[in-house]
Amino acid sequence: MLRFVQKQQSKVCEAQLLFAANVRRIRLEKKLTQEQVAEGAELHTNYVSSVERGERNISICNIERFAHALNVPMYVLLQRHEELQ
């Protein structure tokens, strides 16, 4: 069950933070810059940065864009890291 975490006057769910951590981890593993991910996802660099900080509750369409830019299946971006091992 997901719970909500209080963060700067707005609620952020664990899935949002998990997605943010996975995007950043995978991007760094693939030695990509935020600019490269933004270009591949056809999104603004500031948007990619705010997603990585867990500040955005993004749409399924943008999850698909991130998956494409990182060359991973969409579900990987929402999987707990320990489940991958």
Secondary structure, 3 states (H helix, E strand, C coil): CCCEEEECCEEEEHHHHHHHHHHHHHHHHCCCCHHHHHHHHCCCHHHHHHHHCCCCCCCHHHHHHHHHHHCCCHHHHHCCHHHHC
